[in-house]
Amino acid sequence: MRDAMRRTSGALQRWITPGVRYHQDVFVDMLDHYAPRGGAWLELGCGHQLLPPWHAHREREMVGRAARVVGLDYDIDSLRRHETIRERLRADIGAMPFPAETFDLVTANMVVEHVERPDLLFAEVARVLRPRGVFLFHTPNARNYQVRIAGMVPEGLKPLLAGLVEGRRSEDVFPTFYRANDDTSVRRFAAGAGLEIDRLDHISTYPGLGLVPPLALVELLWIRLLERPSLTTYRHNLVCALRKPARA
């Protein structure tokens, strides 16, 4: 039954919003563009994998072409289960144990929404980036309806819903704050840390209610509406590339 509902929702998606891609696929393409060849890369909140399982080959390829890749997370169990990155550290992303100007790229995939003090995070990222280095992150857009609805759900219910809707395990669900999760706040925190906007893309994704085709139909019609340029800032996710300026 579950597979049948997914197939029905998939057919609706291809018919109503044929140009919309899954948000993680969009991020992977952006990461492939910025991932250093021979440089140093720091992944924040690396967890037990960098990318979704269907991108395992691209994950290994991108990690393999960098001279150094470091994974940083505070959850020790996730770090132990991680297989792609060899150099892994347990540390607070607001106080990173690295010298200044260590990395060419810092990335965070669905992490920024969990940060209580984005000002500290952005400042630390700017500190450890080399001149012309990039902070690339992917995060939900606080102006989107899904985030607004999620904000009404009690924290105790979120692991259950994440398991039902997204197939995530309860230990992979963390508290959210959404304090650097719209274009205005991203620009503010970037400017405060001395970072420049290289790209700030609002992207749509597949419906969150794909297991319920009648509801997915309504959601898909709304997603199609979000493709209008006037509604760009209400799309599901942000993919942002912030660059550290070159030395004067």
VENLIN-V765936 format. One record per residue. N is the residue number from 0. NEAR is the number of other C-alpha atoms within 10 Angstrom. Layout:
n: (N:N)
near: (NEAR:NEAR)
This chain:
n: (0:1:2:3:4:5:6:7:8:9:10:11:12:13:14:15:16:17:18:19:20:21:22:23:24:25:26:27:28:29:30:31:32:33:34:35:36:37:38:39:40:41:42:43:44:45:46:47:48:49:50:51:52:53:54:55:56:57:58:59:60:61:62:63:64:65:66:67:68:69:70:71:72:73:74:75:76:77:78:79:80:81:82:83:84:85:86:87:88:89:90:91:92:93:94:95:96:97:98:99:100:101:102:103:104:105:106:107:108:109:110:111:112:113:114:115:116:117:118:119:120:121:122:123:124:125:126:127:128:129:130:131:132:133:134:135:136:137:138:139:140:141:142:143:144:145:146:147:148:149:150:151:152:153:154:155:156:157:158:159:160:161:162:163:164:165:166:167:168:169:170:171:172:173:174:175:176:177:178:179:180:181:182:183:184:185:186:187:188:189:190:191:192:193:194:195:196:197:198:199:200:201:202:203:204:205:206:207:208:209:210:211:212:213:214:215:216:217:218:219:220:221:222:223:224:225:226:227:228:229:230:231:232:233:234:235:236:237:238:239:240:241:242:243:244:245:246:247)
near: (7:9:9:11:16:17:15:17:24:18:13:19:24:14:11:15:19:11:12:17:15:12:19:18:15:16:22:20:11:17:21:13:10:19:22:22:15:12:15:21:26:24:22:25:26:27:23:20:18:24:19:11:10:9:14:13:10:15:20:15:13:17:21:15:14:16:12:19:24:18:25:24:20:16:17:15:12:17:23:11:11:16:11:18:21:13:12:19:17:16:17:14:19:17:12:18:14:11:10:14:14:17:26:26:26:25:25:17:22:18:17:24:21:18:18:16:13:23:17:16:20:24:19:19:28:26:20:21:25:21:17:15:27:29:28:24:23:27:23:24:26:24:17:18:14:16:16:12:9:13:15:8:11:8:14:9:9:17:18:16:15:15:14:12:12:13:11:14:12:13:10:13:15:13:13:15:16:21:18:26:22:21:17:10:14:20:18:14:19:23:15:12:19:16:24:17:16:13:13:18:15:19:23:25:19:20:24:14:18:24:22:15:21:14:14:23:19:12:18:25:15:15:22:16:15:19:17:10:8:9:11:15:19:19:25:24:27:26:23:24:24:25:24:23:16:9:7:3)
